[in-house]
Amino acid sequence: MHIPSWPQADESEADLLRAVLESPQWGGFHPFVAEFEQSFAAYQHARHGISAFNGTVTLELALEVLSVKAGDEVILPAISFISTATAVSRLRAIPVFVDIGENTYNLDPLRVREAITPRTKAVIAVHFGGTMCDIEALGAICREHDLPLIEDAAHAHGSEWNGKRAGSFGIAGSFSFQNGKVLCSGEGGMLVSSDDRFAEAARSVANCGRMAGRSFYEHVRLGTNFRLTAFQAAVLLAQFERLPGQIERRTANVKLLKELLSGVEEIIWQEQPAAVTANSWYLLVGRLPVGNRDEFTTALAAAGVPCTPFYPHTLYQNPLYAEGGCRVMDCPIAEARVRDSFWLPHRVLLGDDGTTEAVGEAIRQALPTAVSTASLL
Ligand SMILES: Cc1ncc(COP(=O)(O)O)c(C=O)c1O
């Protein structure tokens, strides 16, 4: 079985990196940075792209520009990478952890409605694993309560809901280009937005408080330096060329894998709402409703299929939040999913002829014996 490695690069990365190396500008003012910002924002159906050195600071930037302050509450899912929550905490605001849907791994809009209080200042929705959350329902709730919606789209490059791409629904979409992401430069991030005022303020904060059209040493607001380097932009421009083809391949391989495993009732895959018209397939997420998840993932890894037994905690179960500093809604589903779920990383879905068949066979072999026998009866 040949599972491709990740990240992948060829001469196109090398050529663009060399061009930067031979230029007098290695930092964020090289034209590659603006070129990538414009191309990627347009790809995600947004007007503006503000790049930064990772997808953690882009979340902090979005909240800061929205004037989220100490004591304000920000609603987010109980299942995500820690940055979704720490971006809130680092502004001394209060993350409010809300449960996910039974099989969506994404915010449950009904639970979001229950969590809103007069202190709520924003909602952060995550498109977990690349599968879009119900962004229309969440958008409607946010509009009703006049709350800004931020999309943490760190997993969702190219993902769509009814033909509209991740990051283009909320006031801002935050992307990560960290080493494992489907579009990567080792580290990197971008905020996309179609709100001109928000984008102008975000760009200014991320660039030392400068403003377009004003002089280089004029700083109009309290800013900082979040700029992406030209080396990162060079790698991203090359990676970006491959992204659509890779999404196509992963989509075809997920379809094939699910067909090959169609009789296997021991695995419940992450739900794909009909409105999800494209998926980055950053992660193929599933769960074992019965049987030992850890034995399954260990057996799968031993057979050569990379597989992660999910996050060990909901966000609020991390030691960081043991002392409080957050508000936790009832999250029975999130707590169950950390015990029964797993994911396959996207490189498993990038294989050539025969790889997906081999992965499917390895999954069948790794299923808990008692459970697979039961399914035959
Ligand atoms: C959902 C989510 N949000 C934010 C981040 C943070 O991105 P970065 O690692 O680029 O800081 C990640 C990173 O893995 C993530 O998975």
The ligand as a Gaussian input file, in Angstrom:
#p B3LYP/6-31G(d) Opt

LIG

0 1
 C       -9.684000      24.365000      13.510000
 C       -8.352000      25.037000      13.629000
 N       -8.304000      26.340000      13.914000
 C       -7.142000      27.008000      14.013000
 C       -5.938000      26.362000      13.832000
 C       -4.669000      27.123000      14.022000
 O       -3.910000      27.218000      12.886000
 P       -2.314000      27.362000      12.958000
 O       -1.753000      26.033000      13.307000
 O       -1.970000      27.804000      11.565000
 O       -2.005000      28.396000      13.962000
 C       -5.934000      25.015000      13.513000
 C       -4.629000      24.348000      13.292000
 O       -4.326000      23.305000      13.198000
 C       -7.161000      24.326000      13.415000
 O       -7.200000      23.010000      13.144000

